[in-house]
Amino acid sequence: MGDTTLEMISQAQQGDAAALAVLLREHYPFLYKYLIKATLDPLLAEEIAQDTMVRCMEKIGTYNGTSAFSSWLITIGSRLYIDRKRRWSREAQWREGQMQEQGNRSLRWSFESRNMEWSEVLDALSRLSSAHRMAVLLKHYYGYSYDEIGEMLEIPSGTVKSRVAAGLGQLRKELNEDEV
C-alpha cells in the first residue's frame, strides 16, 4: 500500500469524509470487477459492491492495516455475497415448504373429495423432504433396487441407501409419536 493510501485511510478513520470518498472511489472498480467474477451477475455485483461501500463507511474505524485495504474490501464483499446466498437458500427452502404444504392440502382434499382415505402414512410422507420421500417411495412402494434408484435420480446408490434409511427413521418416529 502506498503512503498516500495509508494517509487517506488514517484521515478517513478520523472522520474525514472527503478522504473516505477518495478511497472508495479509487477501490470501487477493483472490488466491482472481483464481484462480477464471483457472482457472474453484473447487477448483483453492483448491488453487493454498493453494500460493501456502505459497510466500509460504517466500519472504517475497524480497519487495522494488517491486510491491504483492497483485500479488506474484498473480504467484506465476499461475506456479504455469501450471506445473501445463504438467505436466498433459506428463502427458497421456506417457499418450497409453503408450496409443498399447499400441495399436501390440495392432495388431501382431492383424496377426501373422492372418498379415498388419506392415511397417517401419507400425512407422515408429506412431511419428509422431497429427496427422502422419493427414495422411500421408489424403494419400498415401487420396489426398485438402490442401484436403479441411483440411476433414476443420478446419485450414488450409497446416497440412496442413506436417504431411504433417514426417511424411514423419520417416518417411524412420526408414526410412533402419533400413536402416543
C-alpha positions in Angstrom: 0.0 0.0 0.0 1.3 3.4 -0.9 1.9 6.2 1.6 -1.0 8.2 0.2 -3.4 5.3 0.7 -2.3 4.9 4.3 -2.7 8.6 4.8 -6.2 8.6 3.3 -7.2 5.6 5.5 -5.9 7.4 8.6 -7.8 10.6 7.6 -11.0 8.6 6.9 -10.7 6.9 10.3 -10.5 10.3 11.9 -13.8 11.3 10.2 -12.6 13.0 7.0 -15.5 12.3 4.6 -13.5 13.6 1.6 -10.6 11.2 2.2 -13.1 8.3 2.6 -14.8 9.3 -0.6 -11.5 9.3 -2.5 -10.6 5.8 -1.0 -13.9 4.3 -2.0 -13.8 5.9 -5.5 -10.3 4.5 -6.1 -11.1 1.0 -4.9 -14.6 0.6 -6.3 -13.6 -0.6 -9.8 -11.3 -3.3 -8.3 -14.0 -4.5 -6.0 -16.7 -4.4 -8.7 -14.6 -6.4 -11.1 -13.9 -9.0 -8.4 -17.6 -9.3 -7.6 -18.6 -9.7 -11.2 -16.2 -12.7 -11.4 -17.5 -14.1 -8.1 -21.2 -13.6 -8.8 -21.3 -13.9 -12.6 -24.1 -11.3 -12.4 -23.2 -7.7 -13.1 -26.4 -6.3 -11.4 -25.8 -8.4 -8.3 -22.1 -7.5 -8.3 -23.0 -3.8 -8.4 -25.5 -4.2 -5.6 -23.0 -6.0 -3.4 -20.3 -3.5 -4.2 -22.5 -0.7 -3.1 -23.4 -2.6 0.1 -19.7 -3.2 0.6 -19.0 0.5 0.3 -21.7 1.3 2.8 -20.3 -1.3 5.2 -16.9 0.2 4.7 -18.1 3.6 5.6 -19.7 2.2 8.8 -16.7 0.2 9.8 -13.7 2.2 8.5 -12.6 2.6 12.2 -12.1 -1.2 12.5 -9.7 -1.4 9.6 -6.4 -2.3 11.3 -4.0 -2.3 8.3 -2.9 -6.0 8.7 -4.0 -6.5 5.1 -4.3 -4.3 2.0 -7.3 -2.0 2.0 -8.5 -3.7 -1.2 -8.2 -7.1 0.5 -10.3 -5.8 3.4 -13.0 -4.6 0.9 -12.9 -8.0 -0.9 -13.4 -9.7 2.4 -16.4 -7.6 3.2 -17.9 -8.0 -0.3 -17.3 -11.8 -0.2 -19.0 -12.1 3.2 -22.0 -10.0 2.0 -22.3 -12.2 -1.1 -22.1 -15.5 1.0 -24.7 -14.1 3.4 -27.0 -13.2 0.5 -26.7 -16.7 -1.0 -27.5 -18.2 2.4 -30.5 -16.0 2.8 -31.7 -17.0 -0.7 -31.3 -20.6 0.1 -33.3 -20.3 3.3 -36.0 -18.3 1.5 -36.1 -21.0 -1.3 -36.4 -23.7 1.3 -39.2 -21.8 3.0 -41.0 -21.2 -0.3 -40.6 -24.9 -1.2 -42.1 -25.8 2.2 -45.0 -23.5 1.7 -45.7 -24.9 -1.8 -45.3 -28.4 -0.5 -47.8 -27.7 2.3 -50.2 -26.2 -0.1 -49.8 -29.1 -2.4 -50.4 -31.5 0.5 -53.6 -29.8 1.5 -54.8 -29.9 -2.1 -53.9 -33.6 -2.5 -55.6 -34.4 0.8 -58.7 -32.5 -0.3 -58.6 -34.4 -3.6 -58.4 -37.7 -1.9 -61.2 -36.9 0.6 -63.5 -35.4 -2.1 -63.3 -38.7 -4.0 -64.0 -40.7 -0.8 -60.4 -42.0 -0.8 -58.7 -42.4 2.5 -55.9 -40.0 3.4 -53.9 -42.1 5.8 -51.5 -41.2 8.6 -48.7 -42.7 6.4 -49.5 -40.2 3.6 -49.5 -37.4 6.1 -46.1 -38.5 7.5 -44.8 -38.9 4.0 -45.8 -35.4 3.2 -43.6 -34.1 5.9 -40.4 -35.8 4.5 -38.1 -33.8 2.3 -38.7 -34.5 -1.4 -35.3 -36.3 -1.6 -36.2 -38.6 1.3 -39.8 -39.1 0.1 -38.8 -40.1 -3.4 -36.1 -42.5 -2.2 -38.5 -44.2 0.3 -41.3 -44.4 -2.3 -39.1 -45.8 -5.1 -37.6 -48.4 -2.8 -40.5 -49.5 -0.6 -43.6 -48.7 -2.6 -42.4 -49.3 -6.1 -39.7 -51.9 -5.3 -36.7 -50.5 -7.2 -33.2 -51.5 -6.2 -30.8 -49.0 -4.7 -28.8 -49.1 -7.9 -31.9 -48.5 -10.1 -33.0 -45.6 -7.9 -29.5 -44.2 -8.0 -29.6 -44.3 -11.8 -33.0 -42.7 -11.9 -32.1 -39.8 -9.6 -28.5 -39.6 -10.9 -27.0 -40.1 -7.4 -24.7 -42.8 -6.0 -26.5 -45.9 -4.6 -24.9 -45.2 -1.2 -26.7 -41.9 -1.1 -30.0 -43.6 -2.0 -29.4 -46.0 1.0 -28.8 -43.2 3.3 -31.9 -41.2 2.2 -34.1 -44.3 2.5 -32.7 -45.0 6.0 -33.2 -41.4 7.1 -36.6 -41.2 5.6 -37.8 -44.5 7.2 -36.4 -43.3 10.5 -38.3 -40.1 10.3 -41.5 -41.9 9.3 -41.1 -44.4 12.2 -40.6 -41.5 14.6 -43.6 -39.6 13.3 -45.9 -42.6 13.2 -44.9 -43.7 16.7 -45.5 -40.2 18.0 -49.0 -40.2 16.5 -49.8 -43.4 18.5 -48.7 -41.9 21.8 
